[in-house]
């Protein structure tokens, strides 16, 4: 079993103490996001503790962390390793203005933490997410091109992979962005005519920084721009790192998501980051 921590909220940033307490307990309870009365108990016991479990759901083969601020993971890295957790960390860094990301940590601080984390656990286990690519009057093509290039160069030598995705219009996010437009804070921009040049620029910047660049859950094929379709919870990476075989594609994700099966232990609507465009902020 792979445990996702978490697509639904930033547990490493806001609920890391809870996570460590649940590790002590060996399990957590997770509500079904579509039926809150349905509660599932999820084992958090690492398979590396030598548990002889015939049922794979009785232990965790690997944890995948999603966060915008890896400081808590960095501060507890020795304990996580001593507990025998296999894990890698995906850190979303976009450097967007506060109008889109009102509660973000200082970008330079996050980049420093990422680099320190990579020194501790290796470059393959720290992945940068530039997600989502949202085109507005305050994050236009020129902003993204310069911003991505600077971030890539800063992380060069510490990160081997960057994952991008294009903004998808979720109902709650659309309402928030419409309110921003009505208030004169920003204007949304049509992406179709801009994307080819922008994605080519991303690919060149990633290559110059020594990074592989992948797309996340995109219907379109971006390979002509130098960007291949990828997975965040990546069976190939997990196999490379620990020799573990995946249980197949996760059918509970979006149609074009290539992630392997995992169990998410987060809750929607609980993340204090409150990014305007986020599907998990309800």
C-alpha positions as CSV (number, residue, x, y, z in Angstrom):
1,X,0.0,0.0,0.0
2,X,1.1,3.5,-0.8
3,X,-0.1,6.3,1.5
4,X,-0.6,9.8,0.0
5,X,0.0,12.6,2.5
6,X,-2.0,14.4,1.0
7,X,-3.7,15.6,-2.2
8,X,-6.5,17.0,-0.2
9,X,-4.7,19.3,2.3
10,X,-1.1,20.2,3.2
11,X,-0.6,17.8,6.1
12,X,3.2,18.3,6.3
13,X,2.8,22.0,6.7
14,X,-0.3,22.3,8.9
15,X,-0.9,18.9,10.5
16,X,2.5,17.3,10.9
17,X,2.2,16.9,14.6
18,X,-1.0,14.9,14.0
19,X,0.7,12.8,11.4
20,X,3.5,11.9,13.8
21,X,1.0,11.0,16.5
22,X,-0.8,8.8,14.1
23,X,2.5,7.1,13.2
24,X,2.9,6.3,16.9
25,X,-0.7,4.9,17.0
26,X,0.0,2.9,13.8
27,X,-3.1,4.0,12.0
28,X,-5.4,6.9,11.2
29,X,-9.1,7.2,10.4
30,X,-10.2,8.9,7.1
31,X,-13.7,10.0,6.2
32,X,-14.9,9.3,2.7
33,X,-15.0,12.7,1.0
34,X,-18.4,11.9,-0.6
35,X,-19.9,10.3,2.4
36,X,-18.5,11.7,5.7
37,X,-20.2,9.1,7.8
38,X,-18.2,6.4,6.1
39,X,-14.9,6.1,8.0
40,X,-12.0,4.0,7.0
41,X,-9.1,2.9,9.2
42,X,-5.8,3.2,7.4
43,X,-2.7,1.4,8.6
44,X,0.4,3.6,9.0
45,X,2.7,0.8,9.9
46,X,5.8,0.8,7.7
47,X,6.6,-2.6,6.0
48,X,10.2,-2.0,6.9
49,X,9.5,-2.7,10.5
50,X,9.5,-6.3,9.6
51,X,5.8,-6.9,10.0
52,X,4.8,-10.2,8.5
53,X,1.5,-9.2,6.9
54,X,-0.1,-11.4,4.3
55,X,-2.5,-8.6,3.4
56,X,-0.7,-5.7,1.7
57,X,-3.2,-3.3,3.3
58,X,-1.8,-4.1,6.7
59,X,1.3,-2.1,6.2
60,X,2.7,0.9,4.2
61,X,5.3,0.2,1.5
62,X,5.9,3.9,0.9
63,X,4.6,7.4,1.8
64,X,4.3,10.2,-0.7
65,X,4.2,13.7,0.9
66,X,2.6,16.7,-0.9
67,X,3.4,20.1,0.6
68,X,4.2,23.8,-0.1
69,X,6.5,24.0,3.0
70,X,8.8,21.1,3.7
71,X,10.3,22.6,6.9
72,X,8.5,20.1,9.2
73,X,9.7,17.2,7.2
74,X,13.2,18.5,7.2
75,X,13.1,19.1,11.0
76,X,12.0,15.6,11.6
77,X,13.9,13.8,8.9
78,X,16.1,11.8,11.2
79,X,13.1,10.4,13.1
80,X,11.3,9.6,9.9
81,X,14.3,7.6,8.6
82,X,14.8,5.9,12.0
83,X,11.2,4.8,12.0
84,X,11.9,3.0,8.7
85,X,9.6,5.1,6.5
86,X,10.2,4.9,2.8
87,X,9.1,8.3,1.3
88,X,9.6,11.0,-1.1
89,X,8.5,14.6,-1.0
90,X,6.8,16.7,-3.7
91,X,7.0,20.5,-3.0
92,X,4.8,22.9,-4.8
93,X,6.6,26.2,-5.5
94,X,5.1,28.7,-7.8
95,X,6.1,32.1,-6.4
96,X,2.7,33.5,-7.3
97,X,1.4,36.8,-5.8
98,X,-0.7,36.9,-2.7
99,X,-3.8,37.6,-4.8
100,X,-3.6,33.9,-5.8
101,X,-1.8,32.4,-2.9
102,X,-2.7,34.5,0.2
103,X,-0.9,32.3,2.9
104,X,2.3,31.2,1.3
105,X,5.7,31.0,3.0
106,X,8.5,33.1,1.6
107,X,9.6,31.4,-1.6
108,X,13.3,31.8,-0.9
109,X,12.8,30.0,2.5
110,X,11.0,27.1,0.9
111,X,13.8,26.8,-1.8
112,X,16.4,26.6,0.9
113,X,14.5,23.9,2.8
114,X,14.1,21.9,-0.4
115,X,17.8,22.1,-1.1
116,X,18.7,21.0,2.5
117,X,16.1,18.2,2.2
118,X,17.7,16.9,-1.0
119,X,21.1,16.9,0.7
120,X,19.6,14.7,3.4
121,X,17.6,12.2,1.4
122,X,18.8,12.6,-2.2
123,X,17.7,14.4,-5.3
124,X,15.4,11.7,-6.6
125,X,13.3,12.0,-3.4
126,X,12.6,15.7,-3.7
127,X,10.3,16.7,-6.6
128,X,9.4,20.2,-7.5
129,X,5.8,20.9,-8.6
130,X,5.0,24.1,-10.6
131,X,1.3,23.6,-10.4
132,X,-1.0,24.8,-11.6
133,X,0.1,27.1,-14.5
134,X,-2.6,29.7,-14.3
135,X,-2.6,32.6,-16.8
136,X,-3.9,35.9,-15.5
137,X,-3.2,39.5,-15.9
138,X,-0.8,39.3,-12.9
139,X,0.7,35.9,-13.9
140,X,1.0,36.3,-17.6
141,X,3.3,34.6,-20.1
142,X,6.3,36.8,-19.3
143,X,5.8,36.3,-15.6
144,X,5.8,32.5,-15.9
145,X,8.7,32.4,-18.3
146,X,11.0,34.5,-16.0
147,X,9.6,33.0,-12.8
148,X,10.0,29.3,-13.8
149,X,13.5,30.0,-15.1
150,X,14.6,31.6,-11.8
151,X,13.1,28.8,-9.7
152,X,14.7,26.1,-11.9
153,X,18.1,27.7,-11.8
154,X,17.9,28.1,-8.0
155,X,17.0,24.4,-7.6
156,X,19.6,23.1,-10.1
157,X,21.7,20.4,-8.6
158,X,19.1,19.7,-5.9
159,X,16.1,18.5,-7.8
160,X,16.0,16.1,-10.8
161,X,12.3,16.4,-11.7
162,X,9.7,19.1,-12.1
163,X,6.0,18.4,-12.7
164,X,3.7,21.0,-14.2
165,X,0.0,21.1,-14.9
166,X,-2.3,23.6,-16.5
167,X,-5.1,25.1,-14.4
168,X,-8.4,23.3,-14.5
169,X,-11.6,25.2,-13.9
170,X,-13.2,23.7,-10.8
171,X,-16.6,25.3,-9.7
172,X,-15.5,26.6,-6.3
173,X,-12.2,28.0,-7.7
174,X,-14.0,29.6,-10.7
175,X,-16.3,31.5,-8.3
176,X,-13.4,32.8,-6.3
177,X,-11.6,33.9,-9.4
178,X,-14.7,35.6,-10.8
179,X,-14.9,37.6,-7.6
180,X,-11.3,38.6,-8.0
181,X,-12.1,39.8,-11.6
182,X,-15.1,41.7,-10.4
183,X,-13.0,43.4,-7.8
184,X,-10.5,44.4,-10.4
185,X,-7.7,42.4,-8.8
186,X,-6.9,40.3,-11.9
187,X,-8.3,39.1,-15.3
188,X,-8.2,35.6,-16.5
189,X,-6.3,35.0,-19.8
190,X,-7.0,32.4,-22.5
191,X,-4.2,29.9,-22.4
192,X,-4.5,28.1,-25.7
193,X,-2.6,30.5,-27.9
194,X,0.1,31.1,-25.3
195,X,0.8,27.6,-24.2
196,X,3.1,26.3,-27.0
197,X,5.7,29.0,-26.6
198,X,5.4,28.9,-22.8
199,X,5.7,25.2,-22.5
200,X,8.7,25.1,-24.8
201,X,10.3,27.8,-22.6
202,X,9.6,25.7,-19.5
203,X,11.3,22.6,-21.1
204,X,14.4,24.6,-22.1
205,X,14.7,26.1,-18.6
206,X,14.3,22.6,-17.0
207,X,16.9,21.1,-19.3
208,X,19.3,23.9,-18.6
209,X,18.9,23.2,-14.9
210,X,19.5,19.5,-15.4
211,X,15.8,18.5,-14.7
212,X,13.4,16.2,-16.3
213,X,10.1,17.9,-16.9
214,X,6.7,16.1,-16.8
215,X,3.1,17.0,-17.1
216,X,0.4,16.0,-14.6
217,X,-3.0,14.6,-15.6
218,X,-3.1,16.4,-19.0
219,X,-5.3,15.3,-21.9
220,X,-2.9,17.0,-24.4
221,X,0.3,15.5,-25.5
222,X,3.1,17.9,-24.7
223,X,6.0,15.7,-25.9
224,X,6.6,17.9,-28.9
225,X,7.5,20.7,-26.4
226,X,9.9,18.4,-24.6
227,X,7.5,17.5,-21.8
228,X,6.4,13.9,-21.3
229,X,3.3,12.8,-19.4
230,X,4.2,11.8,-15.9
231,X,2.8,10.6,-12.5
232,X,3.1,12.2,-9.1
233,X,2.6,8.9,-7.2
234,X,5.0,7.3,-9.6
235,X,5.2,3.5,-9.8
236,X,8.5,3.7,-11.8
237,X,10.1,6.0,-9.3
238,X,9.0,3.9,-6.4
239,X,10.4,0.8,-8.1
240,X,13.6,2.6,-8.8
241,X,14.0,3.8,-5.2
242,X,13.0,0.7,-3.3
243,X,12.4,-2.1,-5.8
244,X,8.6,-2.1,-5.1
245,X,6.0,-3.2,-7.6
246,X,2.9,-1.1,-7.9
247,X,-0.7,-2.4,-7.7
248,X,-1.6,-0.7,-10.9
249,X,-3.2,2.6,-12.0
250,X,-5.4,4.5,-9.5
251,X,-8.8,4.5,-11.1
252,X,-10.2,6.9,-8.5
253,X,-8.2,9.8,-9.9
254,X,-8.9,12.1,-12.9
255,X,-9.1,10.3,-16.3
256,X,-5.7,11.4,-17.5
257,X,-3.9,10.9,-14.1
258,X,-1.1,8.3,-14.4
259,X,-0.6,7.8,-10.7
260,X,-0.5,4.3,-9.2
261,X,-2.9,3.2,-6.5
262,X,-2.6,4.9,-3.1
263,X,-4.7,5.7,-0.1
264,X,-5.0,9.4,0.8
265,X,-5.3,10.3,4.4
266,X,-6.3,14.0,4.1
267,X,-9.5,15.9,4.3
268,X,-10.9,18.4,1.7
269,X,-11.6,21.9,2.9
270,X,-9.1,21.9,5.8
271,X,-6.0,23.5,4.2
272,X,-5.2,26.9,5.7
273,X,-3.2,27.9,2.6
274,X,-6.5,28.7,0.8
275,X,-5.0,29.2,-2.6
276,X,-7.7,30.8,-4.8
277,X,-7.4,28.3,-7.7
278,X,-7.2,25.1,-5.6
279,X,-9.7,22.3,-6.1
280,X,-9.3,21.2,-2.4
281,X,-10.2,24.6,-1.0
282,X,-14.0,24.5,-0.6
